[in-house]
Amino acid sequence: MATVQECRQALDQLAAKLEANAANGGKRIDLDRTLACRVTDLGVAFHARLAGGRLQDITDGDDPKAKISLTTTSDDLVALVEGRLDFARAMAARRLSIGASPFDLLKLRKLL
């Protein structure tokens, strides 16, 4: 089981990847939404803002009003960010749950 600090580092790493992608003219999405990441096995959550293809202002704690929610375990979160776990397979195996409107889900696919 990954630690809370390792999960935080994984989210920071994801933010850095998205920032580099946006800076290099990669896939960008026109989406400005609050995002909550819930780590079930540790009983912790993080929240941030997804804007312009960037993940900003990552903060400890849940945001029950977040427009997009990700729910997974600590090990799966770290594996997803490091590229050791395929996003689509994690969803199919129910190791990752995403709560978002259908419109937002279509836009999020561009980041994958």
N, CA, C and O of each residue as an XYZ file, in Angstrom:
448
protein
N       0.852     -1.180      0.000
C       0.000      0.000      0.000
C       0.896      1.242      0.000
O       1.820      1.362      0.805
N       0.600      2.152     -0.917
C       1.338      3.406     -0.998
C       0.925      4.310      0.173
O      -0.155      4.155      0.742
N       1.788      5.234      0.510
C       1.506      6.166      1.600
C       0.765      7.394      1.079
O       0.646      7.598     -0.129
N       0.275      8.199      2.002
C      -0.383      9.446      1.633
C       0.605     10.342      0.890
O       0.242     10.990     -0.092
N       1.845     10.379      1.355
C       2.870     11.206      0.706
C       3.138     10.720     -0.720
O       3.312     11.539     -1.621
N       3.174      9.420     -0.937
C       3.388      8.882     -2.287
C       2.215      9.229     -3.207
O       2.414      9.491     -4.393
N       1.011      9.231     -2.672
C      -0.164      9.629     -3.466
C      -0.077     11.103     -3.828
O      -0.370     11.488     -4.959
N       0.319     11.913     -2.884
C       0.487     13.357     -3.130
C       1.548     13.589     -4.197
O       1.374     14.420     -5.087
N       2.650     12.846     -4.101
C       3.713     12.963     -5.098
C       3.221     12.518     -6.478
O       3.599     13.110     -7.489
N       2.387     11.486     -6.525
C       1.839     11.014     -7.797
C       0.972     12.103     -8.435
O       1.046     12.318     -9.645
N       0.162     12.785     -7.642
C      -0.667     13.869     -8.175
C       0.193     15.043     -8.640
O      -0.105     15.669     -9.657
N       1.252     15.336     -7.902
C       2.183     16.387     -8.331
C       2.860     15.992     -9.642
O       3.062     16.829    -10.522
N       3.206     14.715     -9.764
C       3.821     14.205    -10.991
C       2.832     14.300    -12.160
O       3.218     14.665    -13.271
N       1.575     13.976    -11.913
C       0.545     14.102    -12.943
C       0.396     15.558    -13.369
O       0.289     15.851    -14.560
N       0.387     16.463    -12.407
C       0.283     17.893    -12.720
C       1.465     18.340    -13.579
O       1.288     19.114    -14.520
N       2.662     17.861    -13.264
C       3.849     18.217    -14.044
C       3.756     17.678    -15.473
O       4.140     18.360    -16.423
N       3.247     16.451    -15.622
C       3.080     15.871    -16.964
C       2.078     16.675    -17.784
O       2.323     16.961    -18.956
N       0.961     17.037    -17.180
C      -0.052     17.820    -17.876
C       0.475     19.204    -18.235
O       0.179     19.728    -19.309
N       1.252     19.792    -17.338
C       1.852     21.107    -17.587
C       2.826     21.038    -18.763
O       2.812     21.904    -19.637
N       3.663     20.015    -18.781
C       4.623     19.850    -19.879
C       3.898     19.615    -21.193
O       4.295     20.142    -22.233
N       2.844     18.829    -21.145
C       2.053     18.556    -22.343
C       1.427     19.842    -22.885
O       1.469     20.096    -24.089
N       0.855     20.642    -22.006
C       0.224     21.899    -22.426
C       1.273     22.886    -22.938
O       1.032     23.597    -23.914
N       2.432     22.932    -22.284
C       3.489     23.858    -22.686
C       4.087     23.489    -24.041
O       4.543     24.362    -24.780
N       4.087     22.206    -24.365
C       4.665     21.738    -25.630
C       3.638     21.688    -26.758
O       3.899     21.111    -27.814
N       2.493     22.281    -26.538
C       1.471     22.308    -27.574
C       0.759     20.994    -27.759
O       0.168     20.748    -28.811
N       0.805     20.137    -26.743
C       0.135     18.836    -26.817
C      -1.369     18.992    -26.711
O      -1.914     20.090    -26.822
N      -2.012     17.879    -26.496
C      -3.475     17.885    -26.389
C      -3.915     18.754    -25.221
O      -3.482     18.563    -24.084
N      -4.777     19.704    -25.521
C      -5.329     20.575    -24.485
C      -6.835     20.466    -24.530
O      -7.429     20.237    -25.584
N      -7.427     20.630    -23.395
C      -8.886     20.601    -23.363
C      -9.400     21.904    -22.791
O      -8.805     22.485    -21.884
N     -10.484     22.337    -23.324
C     -11.130     23.542    -22.845
C     -12.104     23.138    -21.754
O     -13.298     22.967    -22.000
N     -11.587     22.990    -20.563
C     -12.390     22.493    -19.453
C     -11.901     23.166    -18.174
O     -10.701     23.176    -17.899
N     -12.794     23.713    -17.413
C     -12.451     24.332    -16.143
C     -13.381     23.730    -15.098
O     -14.531     24.144    -14.956
N     -12.865     22.751    -14.373
C     -13.686     22.014    -13.412
C     -12.899     21.750    -12.129
O     -11.670     21.675    -12.139
N     -13.627     21.613    -11.040
C     -13.027     21.150     -9.801
C     -12.909     19.633     -9.882
O     -13.734     18.964    -10.505
N     -11.880     19.107     -9.249
C     -11.607     17.677     -9.307
C     -11.293     17.176     -7.900
O     -10.536     17.804     -7.160
N     -11.878     16.053     -7.546
C     -11.574     15.401     -6.272
C     -10.993     14.023     -6.564
O     -11.502     13.300     -7.421
N      -9.946     13.667     -5.866
C      -9.331     12.344     -5.983
C      -9.447     11.681     -4.616
O      -8.858     12.140     -3.637
N     -10.209     10.603     -4.563
C     -10.447      9.897     -3.306
C      -9.672      8.591     -3.300
O      -9.806      7.772     -4.209
N      -8.859      8.404     -2.267
C      -8.017      7.218     -2.136
C      -8.648      6.336     -1.064
O      -8.548      6.611      0.132
N      -9.300      5.270     -1.521
C     -10.167      4.485     -0.642
C      -9.431      3.745      0.464
O      -9.896      3.733      1.604
N      -8.292      3.125      0.157
C      -7.623      2.304      1.174
C      -6.949      3.139      2.259
O      -6.685      2.630      3.349
N      -6.669      4.398      1.984
C      -6.062      5.266      2.994
C      -7.079      6.164      3.679
O      -6.789      6.773      4.709
N      -8.278      6.243      3.099
C      -9.306      7.105      3.673
C      -8.970      8.582      3.570
O      -9.359      9.372      4.431
N      -8.241      8.963      2.508
C      -7.876     10.360      2.305
C      -8.366     10.818      0.937
O      -8.749     10.015      0.086
N      -8.342     12.109      0.758
C      -8.745     12.684     -0.527
C      -7.918     13.931     -0.793
O      -7.340     14.529      0.115
N      -7.880     14.298     -2.050
C      -7.220     15.512     -2.499
C      -8.188     16.212     -3.439
O      -9.061     15.575     -4.028
N      -8.033     17.509     -3.574
C      -8.834     18.208     -4.567
C      -7.972     19.244     -5.279
O      -6.964     19.715     -4.753
N      -8.403     19.581     -6.495
C      -7.635     20.499     -7.329
C      -8.573     21.111     -8.362
O      -9.778     20.862     -8.353
N      -8.006     21.906     -9.241
C      -8.752     22.487    -10.349
C      -8.077     22.044    -11.637
O      -6.860     22.147    -11.789
N      -8.887     21.555    -12.552
C      -8.438     21.186    -13.885
C      -8.848     22.321    -14.810
O     -10.035     22.547    -15.041
N      -7.856     23.036    -15.340
C      -8.143     24.190    -16.195
C      -7.118     24.280    -17.315
O      -5.913     24.234    -17.067
N      -7.595     24.410    -18.542
C      -6.708     24.566    -19.685
C      -5.743     23.414    -19.872
O      -4.620     23.615    -20.335
N      -6.167     22.200    -19.515
C      -5.289     21.044    -19.646
C      -4.264     20.928    -18.540
O      -3.351     20.105    -18.621
N      -4.403     21.741    -17.512
C      -3.456     21.734    -16.393
C      -4.182     21.383    -15.092
O      -5.347     21.730    -14.901
N      -3.473     20.694    -14.211
C      -3.987     20.379    -12.880
C      -3.349     21.354    -11.906
O      -2.133     21.338    -11.713
N      -4.168     22.204    -11.290
C      -3.664     23.305    -10.477
C      -4.181     23.240     -9.048
O      -5.236     22.671     -8.773
N      -3.416     23.833     -8.155
C      -3.838     24.029     -6.757
C      -4.234     22.728     -6.067
O      -5.319     22.636     -5.492
N      -3.368     21.732     -6.120
C      -3.648     20.453     -5.453
C      -3.594     20.669     -3.950
O      -2.608     21.173     -3.413
N      -4.669     20.280     -3.284
C      -4.810     20.512     -1.851
C      -5.304     19.242     -1.176
O      -6.063     18.473     -1.765
N      -4.873     19.025      0.055
C      -5.372     17.895      0.835
C      -6.829     18.125      1.198
O      -7.264     19.259      1.397
N      -7.574     17.030      1.280
C      -8.976     17.103      1.681
C      -9.907     16.903      0.504
O      -9.536     17.123     -0.649
N     -11.114     16.486      0.811
C     -12.118     16.197     -0.205
C     -12.857     17.475     -0.601
O     -12.878     18.458      0.139
N     -13.451     17.431     -1.763
C     -14.362     18.478     -2.218
C     -15.641     17.779     -2.680
O     -15.733     17.358     -3.833
N     -16.625     17.654     -1.792
C     -17.841     16.931     -2.155
C     -18.607     17.575     -3.304
O     -19.453     16.921     -3.912
N     -18.335     18.829     -3.613
C     -19.021     19.511     -4.711
C     -18.219     19.472     -6.010
O     -18.594     20.126     -6.984
N     -17.123     18.717     -6.038
C     -16.279     18.652     -7.236
C     -17.081     18.127     -8.418
O     -17.889     17.209     -8.277
N     -16.850     18.714     -9.577
C     -17.566     18.322    -10.797
C     -17.035     17.014    -11.369
O     -17.745     16.306    -12.083
N     -15.775     16.696    -11.051
C     -15.161     15.447    -11.509
C     -14.572     14.760    -10.292
O     -13.877     15.392     -9.496
N     -14.847     13.462    -10.139
C     -14.267     12.723     -9.020
C     -13.590     11.449     -9.523
O     -14.111     10.743    -10.386
N     -12.430     11.183     -8.966
C     -11.686      9.955     -9.235
C     -11.603      9.188     -7.931
O     -11.260      9.755     -6.893
N     -11.914      7.906     -7.978
C     -11.847      7.076     -6.785
C     -11.043      5.832     -7.119
O     -11.351      5.118     -8.074
N     -10.006      5.577     -6.320
C      -9.138      4.430     -6.552
C      -8.362      4.131     -5.272
O      -8.524      4.818     -4.263
N      -7.522      3.104     -5.321
C      -6.656      2.792     -4.181
C      -5.323      3.511     -4.352
O      -5.008      4.014     -5.431
N      -4.558      3.550     -3.293
C      -3.273      4.249     -3.326
C      -2.308      3.619     -4.334
O      -1.668      4.332     -5.105
N      -2.202      2.297     -4.331
C      -1.295      1.622     -5.262
C      -1.717      1.846     -6.711
O      -0.869      2.047     -7.581
N      -3.020      1.812     -6.973
C      -3.500      2.018     -8.336
C      -3.292      3.459     -8.790
O      -2.989      3.693     -9.960
N      -3.445      4.415     -7.902
C      -3.193      5.810     -8.256
C      -1.739      5.996     -8.684
O      -1.461      6.599     -9.721
N      -0.833      5.482     -7.892
C       0.592      5.600     -8.209
C       0.907      4.873     -9.515
O       1.632      5.404    -10.357
N       0.371      3.668     -9.691
C       0.622      2.890    -10.911
C       0.051      3.580    -12.147
O       0.672      3.549    -13.209
N      -1.110      4.194    -12.028
C      -1.703      4.923    -13.155
C      -0.818      6.088    -13.590
O      -0.548      6.263    -14.778
N      -0.376      6.869    -12.634
C       0.439      8.035    -12.953
C       1.796      7.625    -13.519
O       2.315      8.283    -14.421
N       2.367      6.554    -13.000
C       3.671      6.090    -13.478
C       3.573      5.338    -14.796
O       4.598      5.015    -15.396
N       2.357      5.052    -15.257
C       2.175      4.361    -16.532
C       2.248      2.847    -16.430
O       2.295      2.166    -17.454
N       2.258      2.308    -15.230
C       2.297      0.854    -15.049
C       0.918      0.223    -15.100
O       0.802     -0.997    -15.217
N      -0.133      1.034    -15.014
C      -1.507      0.561    -15.070
C      -2.226      1.350    -16.152
O      -2.257      2.580    -16.119
N      -2.801      0.640    -17.105
C      -3.522      1.261    -18.199
C      -4.850      1.823    -17.697
O      -5.589      1.156    -16.972
N      -5.135      3.051    -18.092
C      -6.329      3.750    -17.641
C      -7.610      3.000    -18.009
O      -8.480      2.795    -17.162
N      -7.721      2.594    -19.273
C      -8.932      1.906    -19.735
C      -9.112      0.563    -19.036
O     -10.230      0.187    -18.681
N      -8.031     -0.146    -18.842
C      -8.123     -1.444    -18.147
C      -8.496     -1.269    -16.690
O      -9.243     -2.074    -16.134
N      -7.980     -0.223    -16.072
C      -8.328      0.049    -14.674
C      -9.821      0.355    -14.544
O     -10.475     -0.077    -13.595
N     -10.347      1.104    -15.513
C     -11.788      1.404    -15.504
C     -12.595      0.126    -15.726
O     -13.578     -0.118    -15.026
N     -12.184     -0.683    -16.692
C     -12.924     -1.911    -17.014
C     -12.908     -2.891    -15.844
O     -13.891     -3.592    -15.603
N     -11.799     -2.937    -15.123
C     -11.666     -3.845    -13.984
C     -12.229     -3.239    -12.696
O     -12.154     -3.852    -11.631
N     -12.787     -2.046    -12.801
C     -13.354     -1.324    -11.650
C     -12.329     -1.032    -10.564
O     -12.646     -1.001     -9.375
N     -11.104     -0.822    -10.999
C     -10.055     -0.406    -10.071
C      -9.994      1.115     -9.995
O      -9.347      1.678     -9.112
N     -10.669      1.765    -10.924
C     -10.753      3.216    -10.984
C     -12.186      3.590    -11.325
O     -12.786      3.034    -12.245
N     -12.718      4.529    -10.579
C     -14.066      5.019    -10.840
C     -13.982      6.521    -11.096
O     -13.333      7.257    -10.352
N     -14.647      6.959    -12.156
C     -14.691      8.383    -12.471
C     -16.136      8.843    -12.455
O     -17.005      8.254    -13.097
N     -16.369      9.894    -11.716
C     -17.684     10.516    -11.693
C     -17.608     11.858    -12.391
O     -16.915     12.763    -11.928
N     -18.311     11.992    -13.495
C     -18.329     13.237    -14.261
C     -19.516     13.200    -15.215
O     -20.091     12.143    -15.472
N     -19.863     14.345    -15.723
C     -20.938     14.392    -16.707
C     -20.448     13.727    -17.996
O     -19.243     13.689    -18.245
N     -21.351     13.208    -18.808
C     -20.933     12.594    -20.074
C     -20.131     13.557    -20.947
O     -19.179     13.142    -21.608
N     -20.501     14.826    -20.955
C     -19.779     15.830    -21.725
C     -18.333     15.955    -21.228
O     -17.398     16.001    -22.027
N     -18.159     16.011    -19.900
C     -16.817     16.120    -19.328
C     -15.990     14.862    -19.606
O     -14.790     14.954    -19.865
N     -16.629     13.685    -19.553
C     -15.916     12.449    -19.843
C     -15.361     12.454    -21.272
O     -14.239     12.005    -21.506
N     -16.134     12.952    -22.204
C     -15.662     13.025    -23.584
C     -14.453     13.948    -23.704
O     -13.507     13.648    -24.431
N     -14.487     15.043    -23.008
C     -13.357     15.976    -23.041
C     -12.133     15.394    -22.332
O     -11.003     15.590    -22.780
N     -12.356     14.677    -21.225
C     -11.234     14.096    -20.484
C     -10.492     13.044    -21.299
O      -9.294     12.839    -21.102
N     -11.193     12.377    -22.212
C     -10.554     11.358    -23.050
C      -9.384     11.938    -23.824
O      -8.433     11.219    -24.131
N      -9.435     13.226    -24.147
C      -8.363     13.857    -24.905
C      -7.052     13.894    -24.129
O      -5.973     13.952    -24.718
N      -7.155     13.859    -22.808
C      -5.940     13.874    -21.994
C      -5.247     12.521    -21.933
O      -4.077     12.438    -21.561
N      -5.955     11.472    -22.293
C      -5.418     10.122    -22.156
C      -4.561      9.716    -23.328
O      -4.038      8.602    -23.355
